Amino acid sequence: MNTELLKSRMKQFAAGVAIFYEDFPNRKFSNADASQLIRSSSSVGANYRAACRAKSTADFINKLKIVEEEADESIYFLELIKKLYYAEHDRINTFIKEADEFLAIVVASIKISRDKQQ
C-alpha cells in the first residue's frame, strides 16, 4: 500500500474516532476510556509518520512496533466502549475493522523488514 494513502487513512481514523466521541449522546463514556481511545487512535498515525522518517531499518521496526501497540490498544478501547456503553455497533465495528487492517499491514511490514535485515 502507498505510504501517503496509509498516512491519510490513519489520520482519517483518528479524526473519525474523535468525531464519534463528540457525537455520542451526552458523551457517556468515562473520561478515562474516551481519553485513552482518542490518544491511542491518534497515536497510530503519528507514530507511523515517525516510522516513515526512521534513520535505519532497526529504528523503522522499533517505531512500527509502537504503531502495532497503539492500533491494538485502539481496538481494545473500541471493544470496551462498545460493550460498556452499547455504543453504535456499526460505527464502532467500522473503526475496529480499520484498526485491524492497520495492524495487519504493520505486522507484515515488520516481518518483511526483519527478513531484509537477515
C-alpha positions in Angstrom: 0.0 0.0 0.0 1.1 3.5 -0.8 2.7 5.3 2.2 0.8 8.5 1.7 -2.5 6.7 1.4 -1.8 4.8 4.6 -0.9 8.1 6.4 -4.2 9.6 5.1 -6.2 6.6 6.3 -4.7 6.7 9.7 -5.4 10.4 10.0 -9.0 9.9 8.9 -9.3 7.1 11.5 -8.1 9.4 14.3 -10.5 12.1 13.2 -13.4 9.7 12.9 -12.9 8.4 16.4 -12.7 11.9 17.8 -15.9 12.9 15.9 -17.6 9.7 17.1 -16.9 10.6 20.7 -18.1 14.2 20.2 -21.3 12.9 18.5 -22.1 10.3 21.2 -25.2 11.3 23.2 -24.2 13.1 26.4 -20.7 11.7 26.0 -21.4 9.0 28.4 -18.0 7.4 28.1 -15.9 7.7 31.2 -13.2 10.3 30.7 -10.5 7.7 31.1 -12.0 5.4 28.3 -12.5 8.3 25.9 -9.1 9.8 26.6 -7.3 6.6 26.1 -9.2 5.8 22.9 -8.6 9.3 21.4 -4.9 9.1 22.5 -4.2 5.7 21.0 -6.2 6.2 17.8 -4.3 9.4 17.1 -1.0 7.8 18.0 -1.3 5.2 15.3 -0.8 7.8 12.5 1.6 9.9 14.4 3.9 7.0 15.1 3.6 5.7 11.5 4.7 9.1 10.3 7.7 8.8 12.6 8.5 5.3 11.3 8.5 6.7 7.8 11.3 9.0 8.9 13.3 6.3 10.6 17.1 6.5 10.4 17.7 2.8 10.0 15.8 -0.5 9.5 16.1 -1.2 13.2 14.7 2.2 14.0 11.9 1.7 11.5 11.0 -1.7 13.1 11.0 -0.2 16.6 8.7 2.6 15.5 6.4 0.2 13.7 6.2 -1.8 16.9 4.8 1.3 18.6 2.2 1.6 15.8 1.3 -2.0 16.3 0.8 -1.4 20.1 -1.3 1.7 19.6 -3.6 0.1 16.9 -4.1 -2.9 19.2 -4.9 -0.5 22.2 -7.4 1.3 20.0 -9.1 -1.9 19.2 -9.2 -2.7 22.9 -10.8 0.6 23.9 -13.3 0.4 21.0 -14.4 -3.0 22.1 -14.6 -1.9 25.7 -16.7 1.2 24.8 -18.9 -1.0 22.6 -19.5 -3.4 25.4 -19.9 -0.9 28.3 -21.9 1.8 26.7 -23.8 -0.1 24.0 -22.3 2.3 21.5 -23.3 2.4 17.9 -22.1 -1.1 16.9 -21.9 -0.4 13.1 -19.8 2.7 13.5 -17.5 1.1 16.1 -17.2 -2.1 14.0 -16.0 0.0 11.1 -13.3 1.6 13.4 -12.3 -1.9 14.7 -12.1 -3.2 11.1 -9.9 -0.3 10.1 -7.6 -0.7 13.1 -7.4 -4.4 12.4 -6.3 -3.6 8.8 -3.6 -1.2 10.1 -2.4 -3.9 12.5 -2.2 -6.5 9.6 -0.3 -4.0 7.4 2.1 -3.1 10.2 2.8 -6.6 11.3 3.5 -7.6 7.7 5.8 -4.6 7.3 7.7 -5.6 10.4 8.1 -9.1 9.2 9.4 -8.0 5.8 11.8 -5.5 7.4 13.2 -8.2 9.7 13.6 -10.6 6.9 15.6 -8.0 4.9 17.8 -7.4 7.9 19.0 -11.0 8.0 
